[in-house]
Amino acid sequence: MPMDLLKQIAASRLPMSFRTPKEIDEVRILRQAGLVIALIPAPADPLKLAGSEPAAQVLAITEKGREELARIRYPGELPQTKRRHPGLKNWLGGKRFGHALQQVLPARGHDSHSTRGL
């Protein structure tokens, strides 16, 4: 299945070579779908018996390929979540920051001006 191969490619260092006819066909499908940038050999000429063994070489995963990887999930996989600093919510929420200001600044009413008699 080409999507399994795409996941394998994403988890590996590139460039990556494939030599079996099945893998070469799957790389061809991924390239035609615009998911990878790859060099794929021309179809074999049965009259030629000499020459190097054909191989497909994946050079990169395209932006479309990365979007597709992010979209698909297989059974048993956990969804990808963005990790946040555990204390960031409290700090941004002002609870800890506000508490520190209360300790430093003198207590005042709603009016920030001093209440001197006029």
All heavy atoms as an XYZ file, in Angstrom:
916
protein
N       0.848     -1.180      0.000
C       0.000      0.000      0.000
C       0.896      1.247      0.000
O       1.772      1.384      0.842
C      -0.903     -0.037      1.233
C      -1.751      1.200      1.409
S      -2.707      1.077      2.921
C      -4.292      1.466      2.285
N       0.724      2.148     -0.934
C       1.594      3.308     -1.048
C       1.633      4.202      0.205
O       2.675      4.775      0.509
C       1.017      4.078     -2.234
C       0.322      3.051     -3.048
C      -0.207      2.067     -2.054
N       0.525      4.304      0.952
C       0.541      5.169      2.132
C       1.436      4.589      3.222
O       2.060      5.341      3.964
C      -0.877      5.403      2.648
C      -1.750      6.156      1.651
S      -0.964      7.598      0.903
C      -0.912      8.692      2.278
N       1.508      3.266      3.314
C       2.445      2.651      4.261
C       3.876      2.986      3.856
O       4.719      3.259      4.705
C       2.263      1.134      4.299
C       0.949      0.724      4.951
O       0.456      1.478      5.818
O       0.432     -0.346      4.597
N       4.143      2.954      2.574
C       5.473      3.298      2.083
C       5.775      4.769      2.353
O       6.899      5.114      2.729
C       5.599      2.987      0.589
C       6.996      3.193     -0.001
C       8.000      2.247      0.646
C       6.977      2.977     -1.500
N       4.792      5.639      2.206
C       4.987      7.056      2.491
C       5.358      7.263      3.962
O       6.245      8.049      4.285
C       3.735      7.857      2.131
C       3.830      9.371      2.325
C       4.914      9.977      1.440
C       2.486     10.025      2.038
N       4.687      6.538      4.856
C       5.025      6.622      6.278
C       6.440      6.123      6.533
O       7.183      6.689      7.329
C       4.022      5.833      7.106
C       2.655      6.491      7.168
C       1.740      5.748      8.076
C       2.188      6.061      9.473
N       1.196      5.845     10.484
N       6.824      5.066      5.852
C       8.178      4.523      5.993
C       9.205      5.548      5.502
O      10.245      5.748      6.132
C       8.306      3.222      5.202
C       9.683      2.606      5.243
C       9.799      1.400      4.317
O       8.810      0.849      3.857
N      11.020      0.996      4.043
N       8.912      6.188      4.394
C       9.810      7.206      3.842
C       9.951      8.375      4.813
O      11.040      8.876      5.057
C       9.305      7.677      2.458
C       9.404      6.544      1.445
C      10.059      8.910      1.986
C       8.653      6.790      0.153
N       8.832      8.791      5.390
C       8.849      9.924      6.319
C       9.672      9.632      7.562
O      10.250     10.540      8.158
C       7.422     10.301      6.708
N       9.759      8.367      7.952
C      10.493      7.994      9.154
C      11.966      7.687      8.865
O      12.704      7.345      9.777
C       9.835      6.778      9.797
N      12.398      7.844      7.615
C      13.760      7.483      7.222
C      14.537      8.696      6.745
O      13.965      9.740      6.447
C      13.715      6.445      6.098
O      12.983      5.321      6.490
N      15.837      8.509      6.640
C      16.692      9.558      6.078
C      16.604      9.511      4.559
O      16.547      8.433      3.962
C      18.144      9.342      6.503
C      18.343      9.572      8.003
C      19.773      9.448      8.368
N      20.497     10.579      7.804
C      21.787     10.731      7.873
N      22.527      9.817      8.454
N      22.372     11.787      7.350
N      16.574     10.661      3.961
C      16.487     10.741      2.507
C      17.819     11.196      1.943
O      18.550     11.898      2.608
C      15.375     11.717      2.107
C      13.973     11.298      2.540
C      12.964     12.363      2.178
C      13.583      9.971      1.933
N      18.155     10.835      0.734
C      17.390     10.058     -0.247
C      17.318      8.585      0.156
O      18.168      8.081      0.859
C      18.158     10.251     -1.539
C      19.549     10.550     -1.124
C      19.443     11.255      0.204
N      16.276      7.936     -0.332
C      16.022      6.534     -0.015
C      15.780      5.779     -1.313
O      15.033      6.239     -2.168
C      14.790      6.458      0.893
C      14.519      5.129      1.489
S      13.159      5.289      2.683
C      13.167      3.662      3.341
N      16.426      4.615     -1.461
C      16.306      3.826     -2.695
C      15.434      2.601     -2.495
O      15.425      2.012     -1.417
C      17.691      3.376     -3.167
O      18.470      4.504     -3.498
N      14.709      2.246     -3.570
C      13.849      1.067     -3.580
C      14.164      0.270     -4.826
O      14.274      0.835     -5.915
C      12.373      1.480     -3.568
C      11.997      2.244     -2.324
C      12.030      3.626     -2.324
C      11.638      1.583     -1.172
C      11.699      4.337     -1.180
C      11.308      2.280     -0.029
C      11.339      3.665     -0.024
N      14.283     -1.066     -4.683
C      14.709     -1.897     -5.806
C      13.687     -2.927     -6.259
O      13.730     -3.367     -7.395
C      16.013     -2.606     -5.447
C      17.129     -1.618     -5.173
C      18.474     -2.286     -5.252
N      19.539     -1.377     -4.911
C      20.057     -0.476     -5.730
N      19.593     -0.356     -6.943
N      21.039      0.302     -5.344
N      12.756     -3.326     -5.412
C      11.810     -4.365     -5.837
C      10.766     -3.747     -6.770
O      10.431     -2.560     -6.629
C      11.103     -5.026     -4.634
O      10.248     -4.065     -4.016
C      12.100     -5.565     -3.626
N      10.241     -4.526     -7.711
C       9.229     -3.994     -8.630
C       8.005     -3.435     -7.896
O       7.451     -2.410     -8.295
C       8.856     -5.204     -9.496
C      10.060     -6.080     -9.455
C      10.651     -5.887     -8.088
N       7.590     -4.093     -6.812
C       6.431     -3.617     -6.051
C       6.715     -2.239     -5.444
O       5.892     -1.332     -5.525
C       6.079     -4.616     -4.948
C       4.894     -4.179     -4.113
C       4.626     -5.156     -2.983
C       3.430     -4.675     -2.207
N       3.603     -4.665     -0.804
N       7.885     -2.088     -4.824
C       8.239     -0.797     -4.216
C       8.375      0.295     -5.276
O       7.928      1.425     -5.073
C       9.546     -0.918     -3.426
C       9.428     -1.729     -2.159
C      10.767     -1.953     -1.491
O      11.806     -1.977     -2.187
O      10.779     -2.113     -0.264
N       8.969     -0.041     -6.396
C       9.126      0.934     -7.478
C       7.758      1.394     -7.975
O       7.536      2.588     -8.203
C       9.991      0.360     -8.629
C      11.437      0.167     -8.138
C       9.954      1.271     -9.849
C      12.332     -0.580     -9.103
N       6.815      0.468     -8.102
C       5.457      0.833     -8.520
C       4.791      1.749     -7.481
O       4.094      2.695     -7.842
C       4.604     -0.412     -8.744
C       4.984     -1.163    -10.021
O       5.629     -0.550    -10.906
O       4.634     -2.360    -10.122
N       4.991      1.438     -6.203
C       4.398      2.277     -5.153
C       5.011      3.672     -5.144
O       4.306      4.672     -4.964
C       4.543      1.602     -3.791
C       3.644      0.392     -3.641
C       3.770     -0.289     -2.291
O       4.623      0.117     -1.469
O       3.001     -1.228     -2.043
N       6.324      3.766     -5.358
C       6.974      5.077     -5.453
C       6.425      5.836     -6.657
O       6.172      7.040     -6.589
C       8.516      4.934     -5.529
C       9.171      6.265     -5.861
C       9.066      4.385     -4.224
N       6.209      5.127     -7.746
C       5.642      5.748     -8.945
C       4.251      6.337     -8.636
O       3.939      7.464     -9.037
C       5.558      4.714    -10.079
C       5.075      5.290    -11.397
C       5.136      4.270    -12.531
N       6.526      4.107    -12.971
C       7.240      2.990    -12.852
N       6.703      1.908    -12.328
N       8.484      2.935    -13.270
N       3.425      5.591     -7.900
C       2.086      6.069     -7.526
C       2.193      7.308     -6.641
O       1.470      8.290     -6.836
C       1.290      4.948     -6.821
C       0.958      3.835     -7.814
C       0.021      5.492     -6.176
C       0.439      2.557     -7.159
N       3.104      7.273     -5.658
C       3.289      8.426     -4.764
C       3.746      9.657     -5.550
O       3.299     10.773     -5.288
C       4.300      8.091     -3.662
C       3.851      7.045     -2.630
C       5.010      6.686     -1.700
C       2.659      7.554     -1.834
N       4.635      9.444     -6.508
C       5.112     10.570     -7.324
C       3.997     11.118     -8.206
O       3.820     12.331     -8.322
C       6.301     10.152     -8.185
C       6.912     11.364     -8.917
C       8.099     10.986     -9.716
N       7.673     10.389    -10.976
C       8.481     10.156    -11.989
N       9.774     10.429    -11.889
N       8.023      9.635    -13.096
N       3.198     10.243     -8.819
C       2.096     10.695     -9.668
C       1.046     11.456     -8.860
O       0.402     12.357     -9.389
C       1.455      9.510    -10.386
C       2.324      8.942    -11.482
C       1.763      7.645    -12.072
O       0.870      7.022    -11.516
N       2.324      7.246    -13.212
N       0.895     11.097     -7.584
C      -0.059     11.786     -6.715
C       0.503     13.104     -6.182
O      -0.212     13.860     -5.535
C      -0.448     10.880     -5.546
N       1.778     13.360     -6.453
C       2.391     14.604     -6.002
C       2.807     14.581     -4.542
O       2.981     15.633     -3.930
N       2.990     13.383     -3.976
C       3.331     13.272     -2.559
C       4.831     13.206     -2.308
O       5.289     13.523     -1.208
C       2.647     12.040     -1.950
C       1.119     11.999     -2.096
C       0.565     10.713     -1.507
C       0.474     13.206     -1.460
N       5.602     12.788     -3.317
C       7.058     12.714     -3.184
C       7.721     13.237     -4.450
O       7.114     13.280     -5.518
C       7.554     11.261     -2.913
C       7.023     10.730     -1.594
C       7.232     10.331     -4.058
N       8.990     13.593     -4.299
C       9.847     13.895     -5.444
C      10.773     12.704     -5.564
O      11.487     12.360     -4.611
C      10.646     15.188     -5.222
C       9.682     16.370     -5.084
C      11.642     15.409     -6.364
C      10.351     17.663     -4.665
N      10.734     12.024     -6.719
C      11.483     10.778     -6.875
C      12.009     10.624     -8.286
O      11.426     11.133     -9.243
C      10.584      9.589     -6.525
N      13.122      9.899     -8.380
C      13.678      9.484     -9.666
C      13.282      8.025     -9.860
O      13.571      7.179     -9.011
C      15.199      9.612     -9.658
C      15.745     11.019     -9.386
C      17.260     10.974     -9.255
C      15.325     11.962    -10.492
N      12.594      7.752    -10.958
C      12.086      6.403    -11.201
C      12.616      5.938    -12.547
O      12.556      6.677    -13.541
C      10.542      6.395    -11.188
C      10.057      6.874     -9.821
C      10.001      5.010    -11.499
C       8.575      7.057     -9.708
N      13.112      4.692    -12.599
C      13.647      4.205    -13.873
C      12.541      4.017    -14.910
O      11.380      3.799    -14.571
C      14.283      2.863    -13.504
C      13.545      2.420    -12.286
C      13.187      3.684    -11.545
N      12.930      4.129    -16.156
C      11.986      3.873    -17.246
C      11.604      2.394    -17.218
O      12.349      1.570    -16.682
C      12.634      4.232    -18.576
N      10.463      2.047    -17.778
C      10.088      0.621    -17.818
C      11.197     -0.210    -18.459
O      11.861      0.233    -19.399
C       8.827      0.608    -18.678
C       8.278      1.992    -18.569
C       9.467      2.897    -18.393
N      11.401     -1.396    -17.921
C      12.501     -2.258    -18.382
C      12.286     -2.701    -19.823
O      11.164     -2.951    -20.252
C      12.612     -3.481    -17.476
N      13.377     -2.782    -20.532
C      13.366     -3.277    -21.910
C      13.736     -4.760    -21.865
O      14.858     -5.108    -21.514
C      14.370     -2.488    -22.748
C      14.347     -2.904    -24.210
O      13.552     -3.797    -24.586
O      15.119     -2.319    -24.978
N      12.802     -5.660    -22.185
C      13.098     -7.096    -22.067
C      14.191     -7.572    -23.030
O      14.767     -8.624    -22.828
C      11.764     -7.769    -22.389
C      10.965     -6.757    -23.118
C      11.465     -5.417    -22.679
N      14.507     -6.793    -24.060
C      15.551     -7.203    -24.996
C      16.944     -6.914    -24.449
O      17.916     -7.507    -24.917
C      15.351     -6.502    -26.343
C      14.027     -6.828    -27.041
C      13.903     -6.021    -28.332
C      13.924     -8.316    -27.328
N      17.046     -5.986    -23.484
C      18.348     -5.674    -22.891
C      18.582     -6.596    -21.705
O      17.794     -6.638    -20.777
C      18.392     -4.228    -22.383
C      18.698     -3.216    -23.422
C      18.910     -1.890    -22.744
C      19.305     -0.833    -23.726
N      19.451      0.461    -23.107
N      19.645     -7.333    -21.732
C      19.964     -8.210    -20.619
C      21.094     -7.631    -19.771
O      21.347     -8.121    -18.677
C      20.353     -9.602    -21.136
C      19.250    -10.308    -21.927
C      19.759    -11.629    -22.474
C      18.048    -10.541    -21.028
N      21.755     -6.632    -20.260
C      22.867     -6.033    -19.520
C      22.419     -4.702    -18.928
O      21.373     -4.169    -19.256
C      24.050     -5.820    -20.465
N      23.238     -4.171    -18.051
C      22.943     -2.874    -17.454
C      22.745     -2.990    -15.957
O      22.736     -4.083    -15.391
N      22.591     -1.851    -15.325
C      22.442     -1.842    -13.874
C      21.010     -2.195    -13.477
O      20.077     -2.020    -14.257
C      22.813     -0.474    -13.309
O      21.936      0.493    -13.821
N      20.882     -2.681    -12.267
C      19.565     -3.045    -11.736
C      18.765     -1.764    -11.512
O      19.283     -0.787    -10.973
C      19.757     -3.790    -10.419
C      18.486     -4.308     -9.814
C      18.761     -5.060     -8.527
O      19.888     -5.475     -8.300
O      17.811     -5.206     -7.750
N      17.491     -1.736    -11.929
C      16.702     -0.523    -11.762
C      16.411     -0.255    -10.286
O      16.244     -1.182     -9.492
C      15.421     -0.793    -12.537
C      15.305     -2.277    -12.554
C      16.709     -2.804    -12.552
N      16.348      1.040     -9.944
C      16.009      1.445     -8.579
C      15.291      2.778     -8.642
O      15.592      3.623     -9.486
C      17.260      1.554     -7.722
N      14.342      2.942     -7.749
C      13.662      4.232     -7.605
C      14.299      4.926     -6.416
O      14.600      4.295     -5.398
C      12.173      4.028     -7.370
N      14.503      6.213     -6.538
C      15.125      6.965     -5.451
C      14.209      8.119     -5.058
O      13.906      8.983     -5.873
C      16.495      7.483     -5.872
C      17.268      8.066     -4.713
C      18.689      8.402     -5.111
O      18.939      8.794     -6.246
N      19.602      8.239     -4.185
N      13.770      8.106     -3.807
C      12.935      9.190     -3.286
C      13.860     10.252     -2.728
O      14.693      9.980     -1.851
C      11.961      8.680     -2.195
C      11.175      9.831     -1.607
C      11.024      7.634     -2.766
N      13.710     11.472     -3.233
C      14.570     12.577     -2.816
C      13.946     13.403     -1.692
O      14.660     13.909     -0.823
C      14.876     13.478     -4.021
C      15.488     12.773     -5.234
C      15.620     13.750     -6.395
C      16.816     12.154     -4.871
N      12.619     13.562     -1.719
C      11.952     14.407     -0.727
C      10.467     14.090     -0.686
O       9.905     13.540     -1.622
C      12.150     15.888     -1.074
N       9.850     14.471      0.434
C       8.392     14.420      0.561
C       7.891     15.831      0.312
O       8.424     16.793      0.875
C       7.973     13.930      1.957
C       8.487     12.508      2.187
C       6.459     13.983      2.119
C       8.225     11.976      3.583
N       6.898     15.979     -0.534
C       6.368     17.297     -0.866
C       5.490     17.818      0.278
O       5.132     17.084      1.201
C       5.524     17.245     -2.153
O       4.389     16.408     -1.912
C       6.329     16.742     -3.335
N       5.130     19.085      0.189
C       4.224     19.681      1.173
C       2.886     18.930      1.171
O       2.312     18.647      2.221
C       4.010     21.166      0.861
C       3.162     21.879      1.887
C       3.813     21.955      3.254
O       5.048     22.014      3.341
O       3.076     21.941      4.250
N       2.422     18.584     -0.016
C       1.179     17.805     -0.130
C       1.330     16.448      0.553
O       0.417     15.969      1.229
C       0.820     17.629     -1.606
C      -0.477     16.892     -1.841
C      -0.772     16.794     -3.334
C      -2.034     15.990     -3.592
N      -2.301     15.833     -5.014
N       2.493     15.838      0.426
C       2.756     14.561      1.083
C       2.750     14.692      2.595
O       2.217     13.837      3.310
N       3.313     15.774      3.113
C       3.319     16.009      4.569
C       1.897     16.254      5.080
O       1.527     15.794      6.150
C       4.219     17.170      4.913
C       5.662     16.899      4.526
C       6.635     17.279      5.593
N       7.977     16.916      5.181
C       8.588     15.812      5.563
N       7.997     14.985      6.377
N       9.803     15.541      5.152
N       1.102     16.983      4.304
C      -0.294     17.210      4.690
C      -1.062     15.894      4.733
O      -1.863     15.669      5.635
C      -0.961     18.183      3.715
C      -0.454     19.603      3.837
C      -0.951     20.513      2.725
O      -1.712     20.045      1.842
O      -0.561     21.696      2.727
N      -0.802     15.031      3.766
C      -1.465     13.735      3.726
C      -1.047     12.870      4.913
O      -1.874     12.191      5.527
C      -1.154     13.020      2.406
C      -1.943     11.776      2.166
C      -3.431     12.021      1.982
O      -3.843     13.149      1.651
O      -4.207     11.064      2.191
N       0.231     12.912      5.272
C       0.703     12.165      6.441
C       0.028     12.661      7.714
O      -0.329     11.876      8.587
C       2.220     12.303      6.585
C       3.055     11.435      5.663
C       4.510     11.876      5.712
C       2.922      9.971      6.047
N      -0.152     13.959      7.831
C      -0.797     14.524      9.022
C      -2.281     14.162      9.073
O      -2.853     14.032     10.148
C      -0.626     16.043      9.036
N      -2.874     13.986      7.912
C      -4.312     13.705      7.832
C      -4.649     12.253      8.162
O      -5.663     11.974      8.793
C      -4.818     14.042      6.429
C      -6.333     13.994      6.275
C      -6.763     14.269      4.852
N      -6.383     13.226      3.923
C      -7.011     12.046      3.803
N      -8.028     11.767      4.569
N      -6.606     11.157      2.926
N      -3.794     11.329      7.740
C      -4.113      9.913      7.925
C      -3.645      9.425      9.286
O      -2.641      9.863      9.816
C      -3.492      9.023      6.819
C      -1.968      9.128      6.824
C      -4.064      9.338      5.470
C      -1.284      8.133      5.917
N      -4.429      8.538      9.847
C      -4.061      7.836     11.076
C      -4.496      6.395     10.924
O      -5.517      6.109     10.318
C      -4.754      8.448     12.292
C      -4.006      9.591     12.883
C      -4.568      9.964     14.213
N      -5.840     10.654     14.023
C      -6.844     10.601     14.858
N      -6.767      9.914     15.958
N      -7.957     11.231     14.620
N      -3.721      5.520     11.492
C      -4.046      4.110     11.436
C      -4.613      3.673     12.785
O      -4.334      4.288     13.805
C      -2.799      3.290     11.092
C      -2.366      3.487      9.663
C      -1.396      4.415      9.327
C      -2.949      2.757      8.639
C      -1.008      4.608      8.017
C      -2.572      2.945      7.323
C      -1.602      3.857      7.024
O      -1.224      4.051      5.727
N      -5.404      2.596     12.810
C      -5.956      2.110     14.083
C      -4.837      1.849     15.089
O      -3.811      1.287     14.747
C      -6.660      0.799     13.705
C      -6.950      0.936     12.249
C      -5.841      1.782     11.680
N      -5.057      2.317     16.308
C      -4.063      2.127     17.358
C      -3.078      3.266     17.498
O      -2.333      3.328     18.460
N      -3.037      4.160     16.530
C      -2.133      5.307     16.618
C      -2.781      6.404     17.440
O      -3.975      6.655     17.348
C      -1.820      5.878     15.229
C      -0.773      5.129     14.493
C      -0.382      5.852     13.204
O      -1.152      6.678     12.704
O       0.704      5.561     12.722
N      -1.974      7.063     18.236
C      -2.466      8.186     19.005
C      -2.455      9.425     18.134
O      -1.545      9.600     17.323
C      -1.589      8.409     20.235
C      -1.576      7.270     21.250
C      -0.555      7.554     22.341
C      -2.956      7.098     21.848
N      -3.436     10.296     18.287
C      -3.420     11.532     17.504
C      -2.230     12.395     17.907
O      -1.816     12.393     19.060
C      -4.748     12.211     17.856
C      -5.198     11.566     19.115
C      -4.577     10.207     19.171
N      -1.692     13.105     16.932
C      -0.568     13.990     17.208
C      -1.082     15.239     17.896
O      -1.994     15.894     17.424
C       0.147     14.375     15.919
C       0.797     13.197     15.234
C       1.443     13.594     13.923
O       1.320     14.719     13.467
N       2.137     12.659     13.314
N      -0.488     15.548     19.051
C      -0.883     16.741     19.781
C       0.321     17.648     19.930
O       1.462     17.189     19.991
C      -1.425     16.387     21.179
O      -0.413     15.671     21.896
C      -2.671     15.532     21.085
N       0.050     18.916     20.003
C       1.122     19.871     20.216
C       1.432     19.893     21.703
O       0.541     19.974     22.535
C       0.703     21.259     19.747
C       0.528     21.331     18.254
C       0.175     22.721     17.834
C      -0.005     22.784     16.332
N      -0.370     24.108     15.873
N       2.700     19.812     22.008
C       3.114     19.817     23.406
C       3.302     21.245     23.872
O       3.851     22.072     23.175
C       4.411     19.039     23.571
C       4.240     17.589     23.218
C       5.517     16.853     23.395
N       5.337     15.479     22.934
C       6.286     14.597     22.939
N       7.474     14.899     23.355
N       6.046     13.385     22.508
N       2.818     21.498     25.079
C       2.950     22.827     25.658
C       3.677     22.708     26.978
O       3.612     21.692     27.648
C       1.580     23.449     25.893
C       0.850     23.739     24.597
C      -0.466     24.359     24.841
N      -0.279     25.639     25.514
C      -1.263     26.412     25.909
N      -2.495     26.050     25.726
N      -1.027     27.551     26.514
N       4.327     23.761     27.354
C       4.999     23.800     28.635
C       3.936     23.747     29.724
O       2.963     24.498     29.682
C       5.818     25.095     28.736
C       6.671     25.140     29.949
N       6.189     25.537     31.151
C       7.969     24.810     30.128
C       7.154     25.474     32.046
N       8.239     25.043     31.445
N       4.079     22.860     30.721
C       3.015     22.714     31.711
C       2.737     23.975     32.519
O       1.610     24.215     32.923
C       3.508     21.575     32.608
C       4.949     21.431     32.330
C       5.185     21.968     30.954
N       3.730     24.794     32.763
C       3.514     25.994     33.559
C       3.090     27.192     32.734
O       2.763     28.239     33.274
N       3.088     27.070     31.428
C       2.790     28.201     30.560
C       1.357     28.680     30.735
O       1.105     29.882     30.776
C       3.036     27.819     29.100
C       2.959     28.929     28.079
C       3.989     29.993     28.399
C       3.180     28.396     26.693
N       0.429     27.761     30.888
C      -0.969     28.149     31.040
C      -1.148     28.979     32.308
O      -1.824     30.007     32.296
C      -1.859     26.907     31.079
C      -3.331     27.216     31.164
C      -4.149     25.947     31.128
C      -5.619     26.268     31.225
N      -6.428     25.064     31.254
N      -0.555     28.547     33.412
C      -0.672     29.292     34.658
C      -0.013     30.667     34.544
O      -0.525     31.659     35.030
C      -0.047     28.515     35.815
C      -0.861     27.296     36.170
O      -2.047     27.245     35.893
N      -0.222     26.314     36.770
N       1.157     30.700     33.898
C       1.864     31.969     33.776
C       1.085     32.946     32.901
O       0.914     34.098     33.239
C       3.251     31.727     33.196
C       4.075     32.967     33.150
C       4.719     33.573     34.175
C       4.328     33.770     31.998
N       5.362     34.686     33.742
C       5.141     34.841     32.402
C       3.950     33.689     30.669
C       5.582     35.818     31.531
C       4.394     34.661     29.796
C       5.197     35.709     30.235
N       0.581     32.448     31.768
C      -0.178     33.313     30.869
C      -1.527     33.695     31.465
O      -2.051     34.768     31.196
C      -0.394     32.632     29.518
C       0.850     32.512     28.654
C       0.529     31.719     27.395
C       1.420     33.857     28.300
N      -2.088     32.803     32.262
C      -3.372     33.079     32.883
C      -3.289     34.183     33.927
O      -4.288     34.742     34.334
N      -2.085     34.517     34.361
C      -1.901     35.618     35.291
C      -2.078     35.236     36.740
O      -1.951     36.076     37.622
N      -2.357     33.979     37.025
C      -2.557     33.596     38.412
C      -1.277     33.780     39.215
O      -1.276     34.431     40.244
C      -3.039     32.153     38.497
C      -4.422     31.959     37.931
C      -4.853     30.520     38.012
C      -6.225     30.370     37.378
N      -6.668     29.005     37.380
N      -0.191     33.234     38.736
C       1.068     33.350     39.463
C       1.607     34.769     39.349
O       2.111     35.331     40.298
C       2.083     32.350     38.911
C       1.672     30.919     39.181
C       2.625     29.961     38.598
N       3.888     30.082     39.311
C       4.938     29.330     39.079
N       4.884     28.402     38.169
N       6.049     29.491     39.750
N       1.493     35.343     38.175
C       1.999     36.689     37.949
C       1.202     37.694     38.770
O       1.761     38.562     39.417
C       1.917     37.011     36.455
C       2.564     38.308     36.078
C       3.928     38.469     36.209
C       1.817     39.358     35.581
C       4.533     39.658     35.854
C       2.414     40.536     35.222
C       3.770     40.694     35.359
N      -0.108     37.562     38.762
C      -0.962     38.465     39.522
C      -0.697     38.361     41.010
O      -0.673     39.346     41.732
N      -0.445     37.162     41.490
C      -0.166     36.951     42.906
C       1.128     37.672     43.304
O       1.212     38.293     44.355
C      -0.078     35.455     43.193
C       0.187     35.132     44.632
N      -0.723     35.405     45.618
C       1.272     34.581     45.225
C      -0.214     35.031     46.783
N       0.994     34.521     46.563
N       2.122     37.596     42.438
C       3.394     38.267     42.721
C       3.210     39.775     42.733
O       3.820     40.471     43.548
C       4.437     37.861     41.694
N       2.391     40.314     41.858
C       2.151     41.759     41.850
C       1.438     42.203     43.116
O       1.719     43.276     43.636
C       1.312     42.159     40.633
C       2.063     42.261     39.318
C       1.108     42.618     38.193
C       3.175     43.285     39.394
N       0.564     41.384     43.613
C      -0.147     41.740     44.835
C       0.815     41.838     46.007
O       0.622     42.639     46.914
C      -1.231     40.712     45.145
C      -2.396     40.773     44.188
C      -3.374     39.638     44.397
O      -3.132     38.757     45.204
N      -4.471     39.666     43.663
N       1.862     41.040     45.980
C       2.830     41.085     47.064
C       3.728     42.305     46.960
O       4.175     42.839     47.961
C       3.689     39.824     47.058
C       2.919     38.582     47.421
C       3.771     37.332     47.297
O       4.901     37.394     46.826
N       3.224     36.214     47.719
N       3.994     42.789     45.752
C       4.919     43.897     45.549
C       4.227     45.247     45.624
O       4.734     46.184     46.240
C       5.628     43.744     44.176
C       6.488     44.940     43.873
C       6.444     42.476     44.154
N       3.063     45.384     45.014
C       2.378     46.663     44.947
C       1.475     46.855     46.161
O       0.856     45.906     46.639
C       1.539     46.744     43.670
C       2.319     46.653     42.353
C       1.343     46.616     41.191
C       3.272     47.815     42.206
N       1.403     48.078     46.661
C       0.484     48.322     47.773
C      -0.959     48.186     47.311
O      -1.283     48.423     46.153
C       0.803     49.758     48.192
C       1.424     50.374     46.990
C       2.117     49.273     46.249
N      -1.816     47.800     48.218
C      -3.231     47.621     47.883
C      -3.867     48.975     47.645
O      -3.655     49.920     48.408
C      -3.941     46.884     49.009
N      -4.624     49.107     46.583
C      -5.333     50.343     46.251
C      -6.751     50.002     45.871
O      -7.046     48.880     45.474
C      -4.674     51.060     45.072
C      -3.319     51.635     45.394
C      -2.860     52.471     44.233
N      -1.558     53.062     44.547
C      -0.914     53.847     43.743
N      -1.418     54.137     42.570
N       0.237     54.356     44.078
N      -7.578     50.962     45.894
C      -8.961     50.782     45.461
C      -9.030     50.798     43.955
O      -8.023     50.809     43.259
N     -10.243     50.880     43.428
C     -10.440     50.898     41.985
C      -9.884     52.162     41.369
O      -9.453     52.164     40.234
C     -11.936     50.761     41.639
C     -12.454     49.388     41.939
N     -12.222     48.334     41.125
C     -13.168     48.913     42.985
C     -12.782     47.251     41.631
N     -13.366     47.590     42.780
N      -9.900     53.253     42.098
C      -9.351     54.508     41.602
C      -7.859     54.502     41.878
O      -7.426     54.392     43.016
C     -10.039     55.683     42.310
C      -9.622     57.011     41.723
O      -8.948     56.996     40.672
O      -9.967     58.039     42.315
N      -7.057     54.654     40.859
C      -5.611     54.572     41.043
C      -5.032     55.858     41.622
O      -3.888     55.884     42.043
C      -4.929     54.216     39.726
O      -5.155     55.247     38.787
N      -5.798     56.957     41.617
C      -5.300     58.208     42.169
C      -5.437     58.183     43.685
O      -6.319     57.560     44.241
C      -6.094     59.408     41.618
C      -5.995     59.493     40.105
N      -4.855     59.827     39.468
C      -6.918     59.267     39.143
C      -5.068     59.808     38.166
N      -6.318     59.483     37.951
N      -4.536     58.857     44.332
C      -4.631     58.884     45.788
C      -5.861     59.673     46.186
O      -6.285     60.591     45.525
C      -3.369     59.524     46.393
O      -3.238     60.839     45.936
N      -6.434     59.307     47.290
C      -7.688     59.927     47.721
C      -7.388     60.982     48.796
O      -7.657     60.799     49.977
C      -8.661     58.883     48.260
O      -7.974     58.149     49.289
C      -9.107     57.950     47.148
N      -6.767     62.068     48.382
C      -6.490     63.164     49.289
C      -7.696     64.085     49.319
O      -8.378     64.246     48.311
C      -5.261     63.961     48.828
C      -4.004     63.145     48.903
C      -2.840     64.002     48.522
N      -1.667     63.129     48.348
C      -0.521     63.526     47.903
N      -0.363     64.785     47.588
N       0.482     62.710     47.808
N      -7.909     64.617     50.398
C      -9.052     65.528     50.509
C      -8.879     66.757     49.637
O      -7.821     67.355     49.583
N      -9.908     67.143     48.972
C      -9.857     68.339     48.126
C     -10.464     69.492     48.787
O     -11.313     69.627     49.482
C     -10.543     68.078     46.789
C      -9.844     67.061     45.918
C     -10.696     66.765     44.714
C      -8.486     67.557     45.468
